[in-house]
Amino acid sequence: MKIIKTTNYRDMSRKAANIISAQIILKPACVLGLATGSSPIGTYDQLVEWYGKGDLDFSEVTTVNLDEYRGLPRENSQSYYYFMNEHLFQRVNIEKSKTFLPDGTEQDSEAACRKYDEIIKSVGGVDLQLLGLGHNGHIGFNEPADAFAKGTHCVDLSERTIQANTRFFASEDEVPRQAYTMGIQTIMAAHKILLVVSGEDKADIVRTAFFGPVTPQVPASILQFHQDVTVVADEAALSKCSGIL
């Protein structure tokens, strides 16, 4: 695991965008696994800026997103489909037909998960997977559990995750209680993994996930076993790792 220490969120975003840009330049027809939430927004903004300058071309890129809320239609402003369009897809020259997310409107969870696994397989798997890190160690919506989930599955969101997402909704009652998410096995099958994390509030989980035991109770800890992981974290997020790094 390679850990890149940055001064702040902006610096983190730029360095993460550099890694994604290199992937696109070296393999224009690459498959990017993408994440939502506040952590990658700055990275997407930087990619858009470089696209606007003519430095990047997304025309051959395929994307598969980590997750989607169950029950939210695409046009809902809090759906991850909407998020990706707002922050990246409609701002660059990517073909919408090559952008994939789980179908949150599919009520048959087995069908929704099976279809998404088939999509990921059909595009040849993920070249580079972008991740954020939840306060409880979740990646995607893989919550702490007794075992690592394999493929795409429907998950009951933990109370902590629901609370963390309440800020995006009018009230806590509107926050979905379930989501479809890529499984740990799917994430680990990516050729490269890039995780971005910032803020002092993530310092405890950074230390636990990357320097503690590997356990499904801390889903991100499994990344210690991946052959090509880069963590881009700011000083605040790494503040409790002094003496380890």
CORWO-V684061 format. One record per pair of residues at least 4 apart in sequence whose ideal C-beta (glycine too) atoms are under 6 Angstrom apart, sorted by the first residue. I is the first residue (numbers start at 1). J is the second residue. D is the distance in Angstrom with one decimal. If there is no record, write none. Layout:
BEGIN
I|J|D ; I|J|D
END
This chain:
BEGIN
1|229|4.7 ; 2|230|4.8 ; 3|231|4.7 ; 4|15|5.8 ; 4|232|4.7 ; 5|238|5.7 ; 6|11|3.9 ; 6|12|4.3 ; 6|15|5.7 ; 6|234|4.9 ; 7|11|4.6 ; 8|234|5.3 ; 9|42|5.9 ; 9|198|4.6 ; 9|234|5.9 ; 12|196|5.9 ; 12|198|5.3 ; 12|232|5.2 ; 12|234|4.9 ; 13|42|3.0 ; 13|43|4.7 ; 13|46|5.4 ; 14|46|5.4 ; 15|232|5.2 ; 16|43|4.5 ; 16|196|4.9 ; 16|232|4.7 ; 17|21|6.0 ; 17|43|4.9 ; 17|46|3.7 ; 17|47|5.1 ; 19|194|5.4 ; 21|56|5.9 ; 22|26|6.0 ; 23|30|5.5 ; 23|128|4.6 ; 24|56|5.9 ; 28|60|4.4 ; 29|60|4.2 ; 30|127|4.3 ; 31|62|4.7 ; 31|123|5.2 ; 31|126|5.2 ; 31|127|5.0 ; 32|63|4.9 ; 32|128|5.7 ; 33|64|5.5 ; 33|126|4.1 ; 33|129|3.5 ; 33|190|5.8 ; 34|63|5.2 ; 34|65|5.0 ; 34|130|5.5 ; 35|40|5.2 ; 35|66|5.3 ; 35|130|4.8 ; 35|131|5.5 ; 35|132|5.1 ; 36|80|4.6 ; 36|83|4.9 ; 37|132|4.9 ; 39|132|3.9 ; 39|196|5.0 ; 40|44|5.9 ; 40|196|6.0 ; 41|87|5.8 ; 44|87|4.6 ; 44|88|4.6 ; 48|91|4.6 ; 50|55|4.2 ; 50|56|4.9 ; 51|56|4.5 ; 51|92|4.6 ; 58|92|4.5 ; 58|93|5.3 ; 58|94|4.0 ; 59|93|5.2 ; 61|94|5.7 ; 62|98|4.4 ; 62|123|5.1 ; 63|99|4.8 ; 64|100|4.8 ; 64|120|5.5 ; 65|101|4.2 ; 66|140|4.0 ; 66|182|5.2 ; 67|140|4.9 ; 67|141|4.8 ; 67|179|5.3 ; 67|181|3.9 ; 68|80|4.8 ; 68|101|4.9 ; 68|102|4.3 ; 68|104|4.3 ; 68|180|5.4 ; 69|104|5.3 ; 69|176|4.1 ; 69|179|5.1 ; 70|104|5.5 ; 70|178|4.2 ; 70|179|5.6 ; 70|180|5.8 ; 71|176|5.5 ; 72|76|4.5 ; 72|79|4.3 ; 72|104|4.9 ; 73|105|5.5 ; 74|79|5.6 ; 74|81|4.1 ; 77|82|5.4 ; 78|168|5.5 ; 80|101|5.9 ; 81|101|5.3 ; 84|88|5.7 ; 84|89|5.3 ; 85|89|4.7 ; 85|90|4.9 ; 89|94|5.6 ; 89|99|5.7 ; 100|119|5.2 ; 102|112|6.0 ; 102|116|4.7 ; 102|180|3.7 ; 103|112|5.3 ; 106|111|5.9 ; 106|112|3.8 ; 109|154|3.9 ; 112|180|5.5 ; 113|152|4.1 ; 113|153|5.5 ; 116|152|4.5 ; 117|151|4.8 ; 117|152|5.0 ; 125|189|5.9 ; 126|190|4.0 ; 127|191|5.2 ; 128|192|4.5 ; 129|187|5.9 ; 129|190|3.7 ; 129|193|5.0 ; 130|194|5.2 ; 131|139|5.0 ; 131|195|4.4 ; 133|197|4.6 ; 133|220|5.6 ; 134|138|3.7 ; 135|205|5.7 ; 136|144|5.7 ; 136|160|5.3 ; 137|205|5.5 ; 137|209|5.2 ; 137|218|3.8 ; 137|219|5.4 ; 137|220|4.8 ; 138|142|5.5 ; 138|143|5.2 ; 138|219|5.4 ; 139|219|5.4 ; 139|220|4.9 ; 140|181|4.2 ; 140|182|5.1 ; 141|155|5.0 ; 141|179|4.4 ; 141|181|3.7 ; 142|149|5.8 ; 142|184|5.6 ; 142|219|4.4 ; 143|155|5.9 ; 143|158|4.9 ; 144|217|4.7 ; 145|216|5.1 ; 147|216|5.3 ; 148|184|4.2 ; 148|216|4.9 ; 148|222|6.0 ; 149|153|5.2 ; 149|183|4.1 ; 149|184|5.5 ; 150|183|4.7 ; 150|185|4.0 ; 151|183|4.6 ; 151|186|5.9 ; 152|182|5.6 ; 152|183|5.9 ; 153|183|5.8 ; 154|178|5.8 ; 154|180|5.7 ; 155|179|5.8 ; 155|181|5.6 ; 156|178|5.8 ; 157|161|4.6 ; 157|162|5.3 ; 157|177|5.8 ; 162|175|5.1 ; 165|175|5.3 ; 166|172|4.7 ; 166|175|5.6 ; 169|174|4.2 ; 169|175|5.1 ; 170|174|5.6 ; 182|186|4.4 ; 182|187|5.6 ; 184|222|5.7 ; 188|226|5.8 ; 192|228|4.7 ; 193|226|5.6 ; 193|229|4.6 ; 194|230|5.2 ; 195|231|4.8 ; 196|232|5.2 ; 197|202|5.1 ; 197|233|4.7 ; 197|237|4.7 ; 198|234|4.4 ; 198|237|5.3 ; 199|236|5.4 ; 199|237|5.8 ; 200|236|4.2 ; 200|239|6.0 ; 202|206|5.6 ; 202|237|4.7 ; 203|237|5.8 ; 203|239|4.8 ; 203|240|4.3 ; 205|209|5.6 ; 206|237|5.2 ; 207|211|5.4 ; 207|240|4.8 ; 207|241|5.4 ; 208|212|4.5 ; 208|218|5.7 ; 209|218|5.3 ; 209|220|4.1 ; 209|221|5.0 ; 211|244|5.3 ; 214|221|4.5 ; 214|222|5.9 ; 214|224|5.5 ; 215|221|5.8 ; 223|229|5.1 ; 233|237|4.2 ; 233|238|5.1 ; 241|245|5.2
END
